[in-house]
Amino acid sequence: MALTDAKIRAAKPTDKAYKLTDGAGMFLLVHPNGSRYWRLRYRILGKEKTLALGVYPEVSLSEARTKRDEARKLISEGVDPCEQKRAKKVVPDLQLSFEHIARRWHASNKQWAQSHSDKVLKSLETHV
């Protein structure tokens, strides 16, 4: 039976975490401290995995269902939604790369003689 917003609001915490299922692998995990987490359980390449869809009420029931449907579409295409989510987080940030920071530091030292500046830059490029 599908969840309703009223059922979710009425869910009281107990001394153990429990699940309220919505269907198609999606459920709401209610923790003893009262927090509620949307989760999607799925299988890909023979392994069972769980995808975090968000926290209730920040992510509403309809938003969670939309996220579930998007994840199911990826799964049907053979793409693991957990891996895709992880890959998006790992995208290197140019502002935080050592090379970018070192070049900014080098450029900020205008008082150096040109020959010294060239030596420092060459040393960074060669050894780091």
N, CA, C and O atoms as a Tinker XYZ file with bonds, in Angstrom:
   512  protein
     1  N      0.842000   -1.183000    0.000000    73     2
     2  CA     0.000000    0.000000    0.000000    64     1     3
     3  C      0.884000    1.242000    0.000000    63     2     4     5
     4  O      1.861000    1.315000    0.746000    81     3
     5  N      0.546000    2.200000   -0.822000    73     3     6
     6  CA     1.354000    3.405000   -0.976000    64     5     7
     7  C      1.256000    4.300000    0.256000    63     6     8     9
     8  O      0.238000    4.341000    0.947000    81     7
     9  N      2.337000    5.003000    0.500000    73     7    10
    10  CA     2.378000    5.946000    1.620000    64     9    11
    11  C      1.582000    7.203000    1.300000    63    10    12    13
    12  O      1.390000    7.559000    0.138000    81    11
    13  N      1.129000    7.857000    2.344000    73    11    14
    14  CA     0.513000    9.173000    2.211000    64    13    15
    15  C      1.248000   10.114000    3.154000    63    14    16    17
    16  O      1.927000    9.677000    4.083000    81    15
    17  N      1.105000   11.401000    2.906000    73    15    18
    18  CA     1.770000   12.381000    3.758000    64    17    19
    19  C      1.243000   12.295000    5.188000    63    18    20    21
    20  O      1.995000   12.500000    6.141000    81    19
    21  N     -0.036000   11.996000    5.339000    73    19    22
    22  CA    -0.619000   11.872000    6.681000    64    21    23
    23  C     -0.005000   10.696000    7.444000    63    22    24    25
    24  O      0.273000   10.809000    8.637000    81    23
    25  N      0.207000    9.571000    6.761000    73    23    26
    26  CA     0.827000    8.406000    7.409000    64    25    27
    27  C      2.257000    8.726000    7.847000    63    26    28    29
    28  O      2.708000    8.296000    8.908000    81    27
    29  N      2.954000    9.483000    7.010000    73    27    30
    30  CA     4.341000    9.838000    7.333000    64    29    31
    31  C      4.385000   10.748000    8.555000    63    30    32    33
    32  O      5.188000   10.536000    9.463000    81    31
    33  N      3.529000   11.752000    8.577000    73    31    34
    34  CA     3.500000   12.676000    9.723000    64    33    35
    35  C      3.087000   11.963000   10.997000    63    34    36    37
    36  O      3.533000   12.329000   12.084000    81    35
    37  N      2.232000   10.941000   10.874000    73    35    38
    38  CA     1.744000   10.213000   12.049000    64    37    39
    39  C      2.743000    9.178000   12.561000    63    38    40    41
    40  O      2.563000    8.640000   13.654000    81    39
    41  N      3.774000    8.896000   11.803000    73    39    42
    42  CA     4.765000    7.881000   12.202000    64    41    43
    43  C      5.548000    8.374000   13.409000    63    42    44    45
    44  O      6.233000    9.395000   13.348000    81    43
    45  N      5.437000    7.644000   14.489000    73    43    46
    46  CA     6.117000    8.007000   15.737000    64    45    47
    47  C      7.387000    7.182000   15.888000    63    46    48    49
    48  O      7.416000    6.015000   15.499000    81    47
    49  N      8.432000    7.772000   16.446000    73    47    50
    50  CA     9.660000    7.006000   16.672000    64    49    51
    51  C      9.458000    5.938000   17.742000    63    50    52    53
    52  O      8.701000    6.132000   18.693000    81    51
    53  N     10.134000    4.828000   17.577000    73    51    54
    54  CA    10.113000    3.751000   18.569000    64    53    55
    55  C     11.548000    3.529000   19.039000    63    54    56    57
    56  O     12.457000    4.246000   18.622000    81    55
    57  N     11.752000    2.545000   19.900000    73    55    58
    58  CA    13.109000    2.318000   20.392000    64    57    59
    59  C     14.007000    1.645000   19.350000    63    58    60    61
    60  O     15.210000    1.514000   19.576000    81    59
    61  N     13.450000    1.219000   18.223000    73    59    62
    62  CA    14.233000    0.669000   17.115000    64    61    63
    63  C     13.807000    1.355000   15.824000    63    62    64    65
    64  O     12.653000    1.756000   15.672000    81    63
    65  N     14.748000    1.485000   14.898000    73    63    66
    66  CA    14.419000    2.056000   13.591000    64    65    67
    67  C     13.474000    1.105000   12.850000    63    66    68    69
    68  O     13.592000   -0.115000   12.965000    81    67
    69  N     12.537000    1.678000   12.090000    73    67    70
    70  CA    11.625000    0.851000   11.300000    64    69    71
    71  C     11.356000    1.526000    9.958000    63    70    72    73
    72  O     11.661000    2.703000    9.766000    81    71
    73  N     10.776000    0.750000    9.029000    73    71    74
    74  CA    10.551000    1.218000    7.667000    64    73    75
    75  C      9.070000    1.341000    7.369000    63    74    76    77
    76  O      8.256000    0.537000    7.823000    81    75
    77  N      8.739000    2.364000    6.596000    73    75    78
    78  CA     7.411000    2.510000    6.009000    64    77    79
    79  C      7.608000    2.403000    4.498000    63    78    80    81
    80  O      8.222000    3.279000    3.890000    81    79
    81  N      7.095000    1.344000    3.896000    73    79    82
    82  CA     7.340000    1.113000    2.470000    64    81    83
    83  C      6.345000    1.861000    1.606000    63    82    84    85
    84  O      5.188000    2.058000    1.979000    81    83
    85  N      6.824000    2.275000    0.436000    73    83    86
    86  CA     5.979000    2.982000   -0.524000    64    85    87
    87  C      5.795000    2.169000   -1.794000    63    86    88    89
    88  O      4.804000    2.350000   -2.501000    81    87
    89  N      6.710000    1.296000   -2.091000    73    87    90
    90  CA     6.622000    0.497000   -3.305000    64    89    91
    91  C      7.805000    0.756000   -4.217000    63    90    92    93
    92  O      8.459000    1.795000   -4.123000    81    91
    93  N      8.074000   -0.192000   -5.096000    73    91    94
    94  CA     9.178000   -0.124000   -6.056000    64    93    95
    95  C     10.518000    0.062000   -5.360000    63    94    96    97
    96  O     11.424000    0.698000   -5.899000    81    95
    97  N     10.639000   -0.503000   -4.149000    73    95    98
    98  CA    11.908000   -0.459000   -3.429000    64    97    99
    99  C     12.123000    0.762000   -2.558000    63    98   100   101
   100  O     13.111000    0.821000   -1.826000    81    99
   101  N     11.228000    1.739000   -2.614000    73    99   102
   102  CA    11.400000    2.959000   -1.827000    64   101   103
   103  C     10.745000    2.803000   -0.459000    63   102   104   105
   104  O      9.659000    2.237000   -0.334000    81   103
   105  N     11.429000    3.320000    0.566000    73   103   106
   106  CA    10.860000    3.293000    1.910000    64   105   107
   107  C     11.345000    4.498000    2.699000    63   106   108   109
   108  O     12.330000    5.146000    2.348000    81   107
   109  N     10.625000    4.775000    3.772000    73   107   110
   110  CA    10.993000    5.840000    4.700000    64   109   111
   111  C     11.512000    5.162000    5.951000    63   110   112   113
   112  O     10.798000    4.379000    6.578000    81   111
   113  N     12.748000    5.455000    6.319000    73   111   114
   114  CA    13.368000    4.876000    7.503000    64   113   115
   115  C     13.166000    5.849000    8.660000    63   114   116   117
   116  O     13.657000    6.978000    8.624000    81   115
   117  N     12.437000    5.404000    9.690000    73   115   118
   118  CA    12.152000    6.242000   10.861000    64   117   119
   119  C     13.082000    5.808000   11.985000    63   118   120   121
   120  O     13.023000    4.669000   12.448000    81   119
   121  N     13.940000    6.724000   12.420000    73   119   122
   122  CA    14.918000    6.428000   13.474000    64   121   123
   123  C     14.335000    6.715000   14.858000    63   122   124   125
   124  O     13.364000    7.462000   14.979000    81   123
   125  N     14.922000    6.129000   15.898000    73   123   126
   126  CA    14.435000    6.353000   17.266000    64   125   127
   127  C     14.467000    7.822000   17.700000    63   126   128   129
   128  O     13.682000    8.228000   18.556000    81   127
   129  N     15.366000    8.619000   17.119000    73   127   130
   130  CA    15.421000   10.038000   17.477000    64   129   131
   131  C     14.382000   10.874000   16.731000    63   130   132   133
   132  O     14.309000   12.088000   16.923000    81   131
   133  N     13.576000   10.228000   15.877000    73   131   134
   134  CA    12.503000   10.916000   15.169000    64   133   135
   135  C     12.858000   11.354000   13.759000    63   134   136   137
   136  O     11.979000   11.798000   13.020000    81   135
   137  N     14.117000   11.244000   13.367000    73   135   138
   138  CA    14.501000   11.639000   12.012000    64   137   139
   139  C     13.971000   10.614000   11.012000    63   138   140   141
   140  O     13.844000    9.427000   11.314000    81   139
   141  N     13.666000   11.111000    9.812000    73   139   142
   142  CA    13.082000   10.267000    8.768000    64   141   143
   143  C     13.898000   10.410000    7.489000    63   142   144   145
   144  O     14.139000   11.521000    7.018000    81   143
   145  N     14.322000    9.276000    6.931000    73   143   146
   146  CA    15.183000    9.269000    5.754000    64   145   147
   147  C     14.556000    8.465000    4.625000    63   146   148   149
   148  O     14.108000    7.337000    4.830000    81   147
   149  N     14.527000    9.055000    3.426000    73   147   150
   150  CA    14.071000    8.338000    2.245000    64   149   151
   151  C     15.200000    7.466000    1.735000    63   150   152   153
   152  O     16.339000    7.918000    1.619000    81   151
   153  N     14.883000    6.214000    1.430000    73   151   154
   154  CA    15.865000    5.270000    0.908000    64   153   155
   155  C     15.243000    4.482000   -0.245000    63   154   156   157
   156  O     14.030000    4.283000   -0.305000    81   155
   157  N     16.106000    4.045000   -1.151000    73   155   158
   158  CA    15.684000    3.198000   -2.262000    64   157   159
   159  C     16.584000    1.974000   -2.275000    63   158   160   161
   160  O     17.803000    2.095000   -2.397000    81   159
   161  N     15.992000    0.814000   -2.151000    73   159   162
   162  CA    16.746000   -0.439000   -2.208000    64   161   163
   163  C     16.592000   -0.999000   -3.617000    63   162   164   165
   164  O     15.489000   -1.070000   -4.158000    81   163
   165  N     17.729000   -1.397000   -4.203000    73   163   166
   166  CA    17.713000   -1.920000   -5.569000    64   165   167
   167  C     18.832000   -2.931000   -5.750000    63   166   168   169
   168  O     19.735000   -3.038000   -4.920000    81   167
   169  N     18.757000   -3.669000   -6.846000    73   167   170
   170  CA    19.791000   -4.651000   -7.192000    64   169   171
   171  C     20.405000   -4.241000   -8.522000    63   170   172   173
   172  O     19.711000   -3.871000   -9.469000    81   171
   173  N     21.734000   -4.321000   -8.558000    73   171   174
   174  CA    22.438000   -4.093000   -9.818000    64   173   175
   175  C     23.670000   -4.996000   -9.830000    63   174   176   177
   176  O     24.412000   -5.059000   -8.850000    81   175
   177  N     23.877000   -5.679000  -10.924000    73   175   178
   178  CA    24.981000   -6.635000  -11.077000    64   177   179
   179  C     24.994000   -7.668000   -9.959000    63   178   180   181
   180  O     26.058000   -8.061000   -9.481000    81   179
   181  N     23.807000   -8.106000   -9.545000    73   179   182
   182  CA    23.686000   -9.150000   -8.535000    64   181   183
   183  C     23.894000   -8.700000   -7.103000    63   182   184   185
   184  O     23.865000   -9.522000   -6.188000    81   183
   185  N     24.103000   -7.408000   -6.892000    73   183   186
   186  CA    24.315000   -6.906000   -5.533000    64   185   187
   187  C     23.160000   -6.007000   -5.126000    63   186   188   189
   188  O     22.648000   -5.222000   -5.924000    81   187
   189  N     22.761000   -6.139000   -3.868000    73   187   190
   190  CA    21.713000   -5.272000   -3.342000    64   189   191
   191  C     22.359000   -4.016000   -2.776000    63   190   192   193
   192  O     23.336000   -4.089000   -2.031000    81   191
   193  N     21.804000   -2.866000   -3.137000    73   191   194
   194  CA    22.337000   -1.586000   -2.679000    64   193   195
   195  C     21.200000   -0.705000   -2.192000    63   194   196   197
   196  O     20.032000   -0.935000   -2.507000    81   195
   197  N     21.568000    0.313000   -1.412000    73   195   198
   198  CA    20.593000    1.270000   -0.906000    64   197   199
   199  C     21.057000    2.671000   -1.275000    63   198   200   201
   200  O     22.200000    3.046000   -1.015000    81   199
   201  N     20.163000    3.436000   -1.879000    73   199   202
   202  CA    20.443000    4.807000   -2.293000    64   201   203
   203  C     19.706000    5.765000   -1.373000    63   202   204   205
   204  O     18.512000    5.594000   -1.127000    81   203
   205  N     20.405000    6.770000   -0.862000    73   203   206
   206  CA    19.780000    7.801000   -0.031000    64   205   207
   207  C     19.117000    8.820000   -0.951000    63   206   208   209
   208  O     19.759000    9.378000   -1.841000    81   207
   209  N     17.826000    9.056000   -0.728000    73   207   210
   210  CA    17.080000    9.998000   -1.562000    64   209   211
   211  C     16.882000   11.348000   -0.884000    63   210   212   213
   212  O     16.551000   12.331000   -1.548000    81   211
   213  N     17.078000   11.407000    0.422000    73   211   214
   214  CA    16.915000   12.674000    1.131000    64   213   215
   215  C     16.308000   12.483000    2.499000    63   214   216   217
   216  O     16.058000   11.362000    2.942000    81   215
   217  N     16.075000   13.599000    3.155000    73   215   218
   218  CA    15.536000   13.613000    4.510000    64   217   219
   219  C     14.139000   14.226000    4.462000    63   218   220   221
   220  O     13.931000   15.275000    3.852000    81   219
   221  N     13.188000   13.560000    5.112000    73   219   222
   222  CA    11.839000   14.107000    5.218000    64   221   223
   223  C     11.837000   15.102000    6.369000    63   222   224   225
   224  O     12.404000   14.768000    7.410000    81   223
   225  N     11.266000   16.269000    6.281000    73   223   226
   226  CA    10.372000   16.834000    5.273000    64   225   227
   227  C     11.064000   17.684000    4.204000    63   226   228   229
   228  O     10.381000   18.229000    3.336000    81   227
   229  N     12.413000   17.819000    4.235000    73   227   230
   230  CA    13.098000   18.596000    3.193000    64   229   231
   231  C     12.801000   18.029000    1.808000    63   230   232   233
   232  O     12.645000   18.778000    0.843000    81   231
   233  N     12.724000   16.712000    1.718000    73   231   234
   234  CA    12.343000   16.041000    0.476000    64   233   235
   235  C     10.954000   15.461000    0.710000    63   234   236   237
   236  O     10.777000   14.545000    1.513000    81   235
   237  N      9.976000   16.006000    0.000000    73   235   238
   238  CA     8.587000   15.573000    0.187000    64   237   239
   239  C      8.368000   14.191000   -0.425000    63   238   240   241
   240  O      9.245000   13.652000   -1.101000    81   239
   241  N      7.201000   13.636000   -0.180000    73   239   242
   242  CA     6.844000   12.328000   -0.725000    64   241   243
   243  C      6.884000   12.353000   -2.252000    63   242   244   245
   244  O      7.430000   11.438000   -2.870000    81   243
   245  N      6.315000   13.386000   -2.864000    73   243   246
   246  CA     6.303000   13.456000   -4.333000    64   245   247
   247  C      7.716000   13.631000   -4.896000    63   246   248   249
   248  O      8.043000   13.048000   -5.929000    81   247
   249  N      8.562000   14.432000   -4.224000    73   247   250
   250  CA     9.951000   14.597000   -4.671000    64   249   251
   251  C     10.713000   13.276000   -4.553000    63   250   252   253
   252  O     11.493000   12.926000   -5.439000    81   251
   253  N     10.488000   12.549000   -3.466000    73   251   254
   254  CA    11.155000   11.259000   -3.270000    64   253   255
   255  C     10.731000   10.279000   -4.359000    63   254   256   257
   256  O     11.558000    9.524000   -4.872000    81   255
   257  N      9.455000   10.286000   -4.713000    73   255   258
   258  CA     8.978000    9.397000   -5.781000    64   257   259
   259  C      9.603000    9.766000   -7.124000    63   258   260   261
   260  O      9.935000    8.887000   -7.920000    81   259
   261  N      9.762000   11.064000   -7.375000    73   259   262
   262  CA    10.410000   11.507000   -8.614000    64   261   263
   263  C     11.862000   11.039000   -8.649000    63   262   264   265
   264  O     12.335000   10.545000   -9.673000    81   263
   265  N     12.569000   11.197000   -7.526000    73   263   266
   266  CA    13.962000   10.737000   -7.447000    64   265   267
   267  C     14.046000    9.226000   -7.624000    63   266   268   269
   268  O     14.962000    8.719000   -8.271000    81   267
   269  N     13.078000    8.506000   -7.041000    73   267   270
   270  CA    13.034000    7.046000   -7.198000    64   269   271
   271  C     12.880000    6.674000   -8.664000    63   270   272   273
   272  O     13.580000    5.793000   -9.163000    81   271
   273  N     11.956000    7.350000   -9.360000    73   271   274
   274  CA    11.718000    7.043000  -10.768000    64   273   275
   275  C     12.951000    7.334000  -11.622000    63   274   276   277
   276  O     13.267000    6.581000  -12.543000    81   275
   277  N     13.650000    8.440000  -11.310000    73   275   278
   278  CA    14.879000    8.768000  -12.041000    64   277   279
   279  C     15.944000    7.695000  -11.802000    63   278   280   281
   280  O     16.636000    7.281000  -12.731000    81   279
   281  N     16.067000    7.253000  -10.555000    73   279   282
   282  CA    17.049000    6.214000  -10.224000    64   281   283
   283  C     16.682000    4.902000  -10.909000    63   282   284   285
   284  O     17.561000    4.214000  -11.427000    81   283
   285  N     15.408000    4.548000  -10.921000    73   283   286
   286  CA    14.958000    3.314000  -11.577000    64   285   287
   287  C     15.268000    3.353000  -13.074000    63   286   288   289
   288  O     15.625000    2.335000  -13.667000    81   287
   289  N     15.129000    4.536000  -13.678000    73   287   290
   290  CA    15.443000    4.682000  -15.103000    64   289   291
   291  C     16.928000    4.414000  -15.335000    63   290   292   293
   292  O     17.294000    3.722000  -16.285000    81   291
   293  N     17.784000    4.962000  -14.468000    73   291   294
   294  CA    19.227000    4.720000  -14.577000    64   293   295
   295  C     19.542000    3.232000  -14.422000    63   294   296   297
   296  O     20.351000    2.679000  -15.167000    81   295
   297  N     18.897000    2.595000  -13.454000    73   295   298
   298  CA    19.131000    1.170000  -13.202000    64   297   299
   299  C     18.749000    0.349000  -14.429000    63   298   300   301
   300  O     19.457000   -0.586000  -14.802000    81   299
   301  N     17.627000    0.702000  -15.053000    73   299   302
   302  CA    17.192000   -0.040000  -16.243000    64   301   303
   303  C     18.169000    0.137000  -17.407000    63   302   304   305
   304  O     18.236000   -0.708000  -18.300000    81   303
   305  N     18.932000    1.250000  -17.391000    73   303   306
   306  CA    19.950000    1.490000  -18.422000    64   305   307
   307  C     21.295000    0.867000  -18.046000    63   306   308   309
   308  O     22.265000    0.969000  -18.797000    81   307
   309  N     21.345000    0.218000  -16.869000    73   307   310
   310  CA    22.575000   -0.430000  -16.432000    64   309   311
   311  C     23.533000    0.483000  -15.689000    63   310   312   313
   312  O     24.696000    0.130000  -15.492000    81   311
   313  N     23.063000    1.652000  -15.272000    73   311   314
   314  CA    23.898000    2.616000  -14.548000    64   313   315
   315  C     23.555000    2.541000  -13.066000    63   314   316   317
   316  O     22.382000    2.565000  -12.693000    81   315
   317  N     24.579000    2.450000  -12.222000    73   315   318
   318  CA    24.383000    2.405000  -10.774000    64   317   319
   319  C     24.202000    3.834000  -10.254000    63   318   320   321
   320  O     25.136000    4.632000  -10.339000    81   319
   321  N     23.019000    4.178000   -9.715000    73   319   322
   322  CA    22.795000    5.549000   -9.245000    64   321   323
   323  C     23.714000    5.957000   -8.092000    63   322   324   325
   324  O     24.067000    7.130000   -7.978000    81   323
   325  N     24.107000    5.009000   -7.236000    73   323   326
   326  CA    25.043000    5.329000   -6.140000    64   325   327
   327  C     26.395000    5.740000   -6.698000    63   326   328   329
   328  O     26.999000    6.708000   -6.236000    81   327
   329  N     26.866000    4.999000   -7.694000    73   327   330
   330  CA    28.166000    5.316000   -8.296000    64   329   331
   331  C     28.109000    6.645000   -9.038000    63   330   332   333
   332  O     29.064000    7.420000   -9.003000    81   331
   333  N     27.004000    6.906000   -9.701000    73   331   334
   334  CA    26.861000    8.171000  -10.419000    64   333   335
   335  C     26.848000    9.344000   -9.435000    63   334   336   337
   336  O     27.467000   10.377000   -9.691000    81   335
   337  N     26.151000    9.185000   -8.324000    73   335   338
   338  CA    26.096000   10.223000   -7.293000    64   337   339
   339  C     27.493000   10.463000   -6.710000    63   338   340   341
   340  O     27.895000   11.606000   -6.497000    81   339
   341  N     28.222000    9.382000   -6.457000    73   339   342
   342  CA    29.581000    9.481000   -5.912000    64   341   343
   343  C     30.513000   10.159000   -6.915000    63   342   344   345
   344  O     31.357000   10.967000   -6.526000    81   343
   345  N     30.368000    9.837000   -8.199000    73   343   346
   346  CA    31.228000   10.419000   -9.231000    64   345   347
   347  C     31.005000   11.925000   -9.347000    63   346   348   349
   348  O     31.952000   12.671000   -9.598000    81   347
   349  N     29.776000   12.374000   -9.170000    73   347   350
   350  CA    29.492000   13.811000   -9.226000    64   349   351
   351  C     30.175000   14.551000   -8.087000    63   350   352   353
   352  O     30.609000   15.690000   -8.260000    81   351
   353  N     30.276000   13.915000   -6.920000    73   351   354
   354  CA    30.920000   14.547000   -5.769000    64   353   355
   355  C     32.429000   14.625000   -5.934000    63   354   356   357
   356  O     33.066000   15.520000   -5.379000    81   355
   357  N     33.009000   13.697000   -6.689000    73   355   358
   358  CA    34.458000   13.587000   -6.805000    64   357   359
   359  C     35.035000   14.495000   -7.882000    63   358   360   361
   360  O     36.256000   14.610000   -7.987000    81   359
   361  N     34.203000   15.136000   -8.680000    73   359   362
   362  CA    34.696000   15.993000   -9.753000    64   361   363
   363  C     35.702000   16.980000   -9.172000    63   362   364   365
   364  O     35.374000   17.717000   -8.242000    81   363
   365  N     36.922000   17.004000   -9.705000    73   363   366
   366  CA    37.947000   17.871000   -9.128000    64   365   367
   367  C     37.575000   19.346000   -9.254000    63   366   368   369
   368  O     37.119000   19.806000  -10.300000    81   367
   369  N     37.780000   20.053000   -8.182000    73   367   370
   370  CA    37.488000   21.473000   -8.147000    64   369   371
   371  C     38.767000   22.225000   -8.485000    63   370   372   373
   372  O     39.755000   22.132000   -7.756000    81   371
   373  N     38.754000   22.969000   -9.584000    73   371   374
   374  CA    39.937000   23.681000  -10.041000    64   373   375
   375  C     40.465000   24.627000   -8.970000    63   374   376   377
   376  O     41.676000   24.808000   -8.844000    81   375
   377  N     39.570000   25.229000   -8.203000    73   375   378
   378  CA    39.990000   26.177000   -7.177000    64   377   379
   379  C     40.804000   25.507000   -6.080000    63   378   380   381
   380  O     41.582000   26.179000   -5.403000    81   379
   381  N     40.646000   24.204000   -5.886000    73   379   382
   382  CA    41.318000   23.521000   -4.795000    64   381   383
   383  C     42.527000   22.700000   -5.235000    63   382   384   385
   384  O     43.192000   22.093000   -4.395000    81   383
   385  N     42.824000   22.668000   -6.528000    73   383   386
   386  CA    43.964000   21.861000   -6.964000    64   385   387
   387  C     45.264000   22.534000   -6.530000    63   386   388   389
   388  O     45.362000   23.761000   -6.495000    81   387
   389  N     46.250000   21.719000   -6.202000    73   387   390
   390  CA    47.532000   22.254000   -5.740000    64   389   391
   391  C     48.183000   23.112000   -6.818000    63   390   392   393
   392  O     48.749000   24.166000   -6.527000    81   391
   393  N     48.099000   22.655000   -8.061000    73   391   394
   394  CA    48.718000   23.412000   -9.152000    64   393   395
   395  C     48.128000   24.814000   -9.239000    63   394   396   397
   396  O     48.862000   25.791000   -9.388000    81   395
   397  N     46.815000   24.913000   -9.147000    73   395   398
   398  CA    46.153000   26.215000   -9.237000    64   397   399
   399  C     46.590000   27.125000   -8.086000    63   398   400   401
   400  O     46.883000   28.302000   -8.297000    81   399
   401  N     46.630000   26.577000   -6.876000    73   399   402
   402  CA    47.032000   27.368000   -5.705000    64   401   403
   403  C     48.497000   27.781000   -5.816000    63   402   404   405
   404  O     48.841000   28.918000   -5.493000    81   403
   405  N     49.364000   26.875000   -6.268000    73   403   406
   406  CA    50.789000   27.193000   -6.415000    64   405   407
   407  C     51.000000   28.283000   -7.460000    63   406   408   409
   408  O     51.826000   29.176000   -7.267000    81   407
   409  N     50.271000   28.215000   -8.550000    73   407   410
   410  CA    50.409000   29.246000   -9.590000    64   409   411
   411  C     49.905000   30.605000   -9.091000    63   410   412   413
   412  O     50.490000   31.639000   -9.414000    81   411
   413  N     48.829000   30.605000   -8.312000    73   411   414
   414  CA    48.351000   31.874000   -7.729000    64   413   415
   415  C     49.387000   32.446000   -6.774000    63   414   416   417
   416  O     49.638000   33.651000   -6.777000    81   415
   417  N     49.992000   31.583000   -5.952000    73   415   418
   418  CA    51.028000   32.019000   -5.019000    64   417   419
   419  C     52.211000   32.603000   -5.787000    63   418   420   421
   420  O     52.739000   33.653000   -5.421000    81   419
   421  N     52.622000   31.915000   -6.855000    73   419   422
   422  CA    53.753000   32.373000   -7.666000    64   421   423
   423  C     53.440000   33.729000   -8.293000    63   422   424   425
   424  O     54.289000   34.620000   -8.302000    81   423
   425  N     52.238000   33.886000   -8.812000    73   423   426
   426  CA    51.855000   35.145000   -9.460000    64   425   427
   427  C     51.745000   36.297000   -8.460000    63   426   428   429
   428  O     51.912000   37.458000   -8.833000    81   427
   429  N     51.466000   35.983000   -7.200000    73   427   430
   430  CA    51.303000   37.051000   -6.202000    64   429   431
   431  C     52.639000   37.623000   -5.723000    63   430   432   433
   432  O     52.656000   38.644000   -5.035000    81   431
   433  N     53.747000   36.989000   -6.071000    73   431   434
   434  CA    55.074000   37.452000   -5.645000    64   433   435
   435  C     55.726000   38.279000   -6.749000    63   434   436   437
   436  O     56.681000   37.834000   -7.384000    81   435
   437  N     55.215000   39.459000   -6.969000    73   435   438
   438  CA    55.697000   40.345000   -8.031000    64   437   439
   439  C     57.052000   40.966000   -7.698000    63   438   440   441
   440  O     57.757000   41.429000   -8.595000    81   439
   441  N     57.424000   40.980000   -6.410000    73   439   442
   442  CA    58.676000   41.627000   -6.011000    64   441   443
   443  C     59.903000   40.791000   -6.367000    63   442   444   445
   444  O     61.025000   41.290000   -6.284000    81   443
   445  N     59.718000   39.545000   -6.758000    73   443   446
   446  CA    60.848000   38.692000   -7.115000    64   445   447
   447  C     61.483000   39.176000   -8.419000    63   446   448   449
   448  O     60.818000   39.726000   -9.297000    81   447
   449  N     62.783000   38.951000   -8.510000    73   447   450
   450  CA    63.472000   39.204000   -9.777000    64   449   451
   451  C     62.973000   38.170000  -10.788000    63   450   452   453
   452  O     62.579000   37.067000  -10.410000    81   451
   453  N     62.992000   38.529000  -12.063000    73   451   454
   454  CA    62.469000   37.644000  -13.104000    64   453   455
   455  C     63.196000   36.297000  -13.107000    63   454   456   457
   456  O     62.567000   35.254000  -13.286000    81   455
   457  N     64.509000   36.315000  -12.911000    73   455   458
   458  CA    65.271000   35.058000  -12.928000    64   457   459
   459  C     64.869000   34.159000  -11.757000    63   458   460   461
   460  O     64.739000   32.945000  -11.918000    81   459
   461  N     64.672000   34.757000  -10.580000    73   459   462
   462  CA    64.248000   33.974000   -9.411000    64   461   463
   463  C     62.839000   33.413000   -9.621000    63   462   464   465
   464  O     62.564000   32.256000   -9.303000    81   463
   465  N     61.962000   34.246000  -10.156000    73   463   466
   466  CA    60.587000   33.825000  -10.436000    64   465   467
   467  C     60.573000   32.632000  -11.388000    63   466   468   469
   468  O     59.825000   31.676000  -11.182000    81   467
   469  N     61.397000   32.692000  -12.424000    73   467   470
   470  CA    61.473000   31.591000  -13.389000    64   469   471
   471  C     61.987000   30.310000  -12.735000    63   470   472   473
   472  O     61.485000   29.222000  -13.017000    81   471
   473  N     62.998000   30.439000  -11.855000    73   471   474
   474  CA    63.560000   29.271000  -11.164000    64   473   475
   475  C     62.522000   28.609000  -10.252000    63   474   476   477
   476  O     62.413000   27.384000  -10.212000    81   475
   477  N     61.758000   29.437000   -9.517000    73   475   478
   478  CA    60.732000   28.904000   -8.612000    64   477   479
   479  C     59.664000   28.167000   -9.409000    63   478   480   481
   480  O     59.267000   27.059000   -9.049000    81   479
   481  N     59.203000   28.779000  -10.483000    73   479   482
   482  CA    58.170000   28.154000  -11.310000    64   481   483
   483  C     58.682000   26.845000  -11.920000    63   482   484   485
   484  O     57.968000   25.842000  -11.923000    81   483
   485  N     59.892000   26.851000  -12.425000    73   483   486
   486  CA    60.477000   25.640000  -13.017000    64   485   487
   487  C     60.608000   24.540000  -11.963000    63   486   488   489
   488  O     60.352000   23.369000  -12.243000    81   487
   489  N     61.009000   24.928000  -10.749000    73   487   490
   490  CA    61.147000   23.963000   -9.657000    64   489   491
   491  C     59.796000   23.341000   -9.305000    63   490   492   493
   492  O     59.700000   22.132000   -9.096000    81   491
   493  N     58.759000   24.168000   -9.240000    73   491   494
   494  CA    57.412000   23.652000   -8.948000    64   493   495
   495  C     56.955000   22.683000  -10.038000    63   494   496   497
   496  O     56.421000   21.613000   -9.745000    81   495
   497  N     57.170000   23.066000  -11.284000    73   495   498
   498  CA    56.728000   22.220000  -12.394000    64   497   499
   499  C     57.500000   20.896000  -12.449000    63   498   500   501
   500  O     56.943000   19.864000  -12.824000    81   499
   501  N     58.769000   20.933000  -12.077000    73   499   502
   502  CA    59.605000   19.737000  -12.165000    64   501   503
   503  C     59.389000   18.779000  -10.999000    63   502   504   505
   504  O     59.269000   17.570000  -11.196000    81   503
   505  N     59.340000   19.317000   -9.795000    73   503   506
   506  CA    59.381000   18.470000   -8.604000    64   505   507
   507  C     58.036000   18.245000   -7.914000    63   506   508   509
   508  O     57.925000   17.374000   -7.052000    81   507
   509  N     57.050000   18.994000   -8.270000    73   507   510
   510  CA    55.779000   18.841000   -7.546000    64   509   511
   511  C     54.679000   18.377000   -8.440000    63   510   512
   512  O     53.548000   18.199000   -7.987000    81   511
